């Protein structure tokens, strides 16, 4: 009973925060539509999602700390199709997944081991591997790794995205009062040494849990537990320049612990999903652009 009461109190706080921001909510996208409840216990802790660039209507996800070193793939209806095991690595605290350009013009999947609740780890890691040309129920890959350190000491983060224009990777911190945008280049995967992240910008919000960029690089989303923020990137702008502008706030269906967001390849739809909390199973939500 106590856990249930805590859950309802949590939801009320989110609804109140959402309601207070109603005057600022932009109608670029419609309110979220529930697509499917995910009841598989292996997927209770989904902490990231991203849509395939090779396979129509397929998205990739993973679980966070303590989970298997596996990337799962599902269809746009939330049906589970298979899994990709990353060999030679552990899931210390995977917090987001992204997709974007990599070596030789190939599309790569990037898995961010960047969770650090107590800010105690002297490095974080991002793994990459080419997106499989063919999907089957069981796949194994050997990923490359980028070893990363923050300027000024350890940070907790849960958000990663890759610029489809130039391949630069971006991380958004979580627990600082003003979340910070960091970046690093693809060169980090070519070195066994640690790479120091570049600090670019501080946001006005905190508790960022997920981010994504559209496949053409023109739209960027960052979400926390209470809101989804949206930026339009103009032609010729860098990601950093775009994110320095004041974002718009989009409709958001409150989730018990929403830690994943992703555009579909068209950029006209995005999805969110939560981890399971307070015995509430994850629900896949779809948000449609209002043309």
N, C-alpha and C positions, 0 to 999 in steps of 0.2 A: 504493500500500500504506500509506504513512504517513497519508494522509487517512482511509483505512478504519479504521486502528487508532485514530486520533483520535476518529472517530465512535463506535466501540464503547466507548472510554473515557468519552466524554461520556454515552452511554446508561447505562453502568453507574453513573455518578455520579447520574444521575436516578433510576434504579431504587433505588439505595441510599437516596437521600433519601426516595423514596416509601415504601420498606420501613420506614425509621425512624419514619415518621409513621403506620404502619398502625394503631396503637392509638388514634390520634386521628381516623382517617378515619370520617366519618359515612355511614350507609347511606341517606340521603335519596334519592340517585340511585344507579342501578346502575353497574357498570363500563362503560367505553366500548365500543361495538360498531363495528368498522370497516365503513363503508358503501361507500366507493369511493376508489380512488387516482386523483388528478388528474394527468394526464401532459402537458397542454397547456403548452408552454414559456412562453406568455404569462401563465400563472397560477402560475408557480413561486414567486413572492414574495408570496403572499397574506398580508396583514398585518392584516386586519380582516374581520368578517362581521356581518350583521344580517338578521333576517327581515322580510319585507314585512308591512305591515298591511292591504294592499288585495288582494293576490294570494296565494291559498292555496299553501303549500309552496314559496314562492320566497324565496331569500336573495340578498343583495347582497354583493359583495366588491370589493377593489381590490388593486393591488400597491403596493410602497413605493418608496423613492427611485430616481429614474431611470426609473420606469415611465411609461406613458401616463396622461394625465388622464382615466381611464375608470373608471366603476363597472360591473362585470360582474354579471349575474344568472344564477343556476343554480337547479335544483330540488332538493328534499330528497334526491335520489339522487345529486347531484353532476353532473348533466348540464347542460352549458352551453347557455344559451338566447339570450343577447343582451348588448348593452352600451349604456351611457349615457355619452356624451362630454360633459365639462364644458368649455364654451367660455370662452376668455379667461383660463385659468389653467394653471399647470404643476404637475406632481407633483414638488415638491422633495423631500418625504419624508412621504407620506401613511402614517399609522400605525394609524388605526382609523376605523370607520364606525358611525353610530348612527341611530336612527329615533325620532321622537317628535312632539309637537305643535309647530305653528308658527302663523304668522298666519292669521286668519280660520277657525280651527278645522281647518285642513288638516293632514294628516300630511306631515312633511318628512323628507328624508334629509340627514344631516350627515356631512361628510367632514373628518377631522382631519389637517391638515398640521402635526403637532406633534413629529415626530422631530427631534432635535438632539443627535446623539451627543457632540459636543464642546462643547455649550452655548455656541455662538458667535452665534446669531441673536438680533437685538434684538426680534424679534416672531415669533409663530407665528400660524397662521390656521386657522379652521374655516369650511368652505363649506356652504351649505344650498340645497336646492331642493325643491319639492313632489314627493312621490312620484308618478310617472306613473300616470294613471288607466288607461292602456292600455299594455301592453308589446309592443314589436315588436323586431325583431332589431337595428336601429340607431336610437338616440334621441340628440338633442342638447338640452342645457339650458344656460342662462346662470345660474350660481349667484350668490347673495349671499355676502358675506364678512364675517366678524368678525375684526378684527385684535387680537391679544391679547399682553399682556406679563405676566410673572411678577413678583410682589413680591420684591425681593432679587436679581433677575438671571435670566439664561437657565437653562432646565431642559430635560432630555430627557424625553419622555413618549410612551406608545404606547397609552393607554387613554382612551376617551371614552364617555359614556352620557348620555341625556337623561331627566329625570324626566317620566313621562307624566302626572303629577298637575298640576304647575305649569310645566313646560317649562324649568326651569333645567338648564343643561348642566354636566357635571362632567368634569374631567380628573384622571388619577392619574399622578404622576411616576414615573420609572423608576430613574434611576441614583443617587439619594440613598440613604443607608443605611436611612433610614426613609421609605418612599414617602409622598408628600403628596397629599391631596385638595384640589383647587382647583375653584372654580365661577365661572360667569358667567351673566348673564341674556340673554334674547332681544334686549334693547335693543342689545347689541353689534353686531348685524347692521344696525342703523339708522343707524350713525355711521361716518363716514370716519376718525374719530380712533381711536387705540389705546385699548383697554379693559384696565385692570389686573384680573387675576384675583384673586378672594378666596381666601385660604388658610383651610381649615376644620379639617383633622385630619391627624395623622401616624399611619401604620400601623406595625406591628412588623416587616413584611417589606419586601423590596426586589425590584427587577427585574420590576415589573409590566409585562405585555405586552398585556393585553386586559381589557375589562370589558363587562358588559351588565346591563340591568335588565329584569325581566319586563314584559309589556305592561300589566299592572294596577299595576305599581310595587311589588309586595309582596315581590319577591325580587331580590337583587343578587349578581352574580358578579364577582370579580376574580381573574385568574390571573397567575402568573409562569411561569418555565420549569420549575418543579418541583411546583407545587401549584395547586389551585383552591380559593378561599375563598368561602364562602357566608354571606349574611346574610338573615334574615327581617325584613321591615319591617312593624311593627304599624300598625294603622289609626290615623291621626292623627299618626304619627311623620314627621319630615322625613327626607330621605335622610341628612343629616349625623348626626342622632340615631341612626339605624339603624346607620350604619357605625362609630359609636363603641363599639358592643358587640363582644364577642369573637366572631369568625366561627367557623363550622364548616368543616372541611376535607373536601372531596368526593373520591371516587375519580378518578384521572387516569391515562390511558394515556400514558407518556412519549413525547414527540415530539422530533424533532431540533432544531426551533426553533419551538415553538408560540406564535403571536402573534395568535390569533383565537379568540373565543368568542361564542356567541349563544344566547339562548332562542328556541324557537319561540313563536308567539303564545299557545299554551295555557299556557305556563309549566311544563309537565310534562315537557318534553324540552329539552336543550340540546346544542349541537354544538361541536366544536373542529376546527381545522385548522392545520397547520404550514406554514411556508415550506419550500421544498426546501433541504436541506443534506446535504453529504457524499454526493451522488448518490442520496439517498432522496427519492422524490417525495412530495408532500403527500397525506395520507390524511384523509378526512372521517370523524370519529368522532361517534357518537350516544350520548347518555346519557339514560336513561329514569328518571323519578321512580318510586320504590317506594311505591305507595299503601298 
